[in-house]
Amino acid sequence: MDSSSITRRQVTRQKLYEAAVTLIAEKGFSATTVDEIAERAGVAKGTVYYNFKSKTELFEELLRHGVGLLTRSLRTAAESTEAGGGTRVEALDAMIRAGLVFIDRYPAFTQLYVAELWRTNRAWQSTLLVLRQEVVAVVEEVLREGVSAGELSDEIDIPLTAAALVGMVLVAALDWQAFQPERTIDDVHSALSLLLHGRVSGH
C-alpha cells in the first residue's frame, strides 16, 4: 500500500471516528446504525465495512484512537516541562492543563469514554480497562519520578493518586462544560492547580 492510499485511509477513518463519536454521544451505541455513521461521515456504507469489520470494532478502535491522543498529549506536556527544567509537580500541573485542552477539543469523545468506563456489559470492557490503565500509567510515571527525586512524599499511594488526578480532570472538565460553560479553561486549570499544590485549606 503506497503512502497516498495510507493517508487516504487515515483521513477516512478520522471521518468515521468523528461521525461515530458524535452520533453515539447523541443517541447511544445501540440506537446508532452503520448507515447513519456512513451518512454523517459522507462515505458509502461499504466504506465503513472496508475499514472496520463491525460497528463494535469501529467503536473499539475509536476508543483506542481517542485515548491514544489523550495519552500522547499528557506525556508531551510532562516531557516538555521536564525538558525545560521544571519540577515533577510542574509536570503534573502541565498534564492537568493538557487534559483540559484535550477535553475541550473532544467533548463528545470524553463524555462517551467516561460513560462507557462505568458500564459492565459491553464487548469492549476489557479494552477500555487497558486504555484506562494507559492514561493512568503516564501520571503514575511522573509521580514515581517525583517520589524518587524527593519532590513528593514517599507516603503517597501512587496508583490511587494517579487515578484520582485523572478522575479529577475528567469530572471537573465535564462539569465545566455541562454546568459552568461561561468559565474559561484558565479558570478551571487554576482551580485544579490549587488542589494539586495543596493550597485549598488556606494554611
Beta strands, then each sheet from edge to edge (+ up, - down):
end
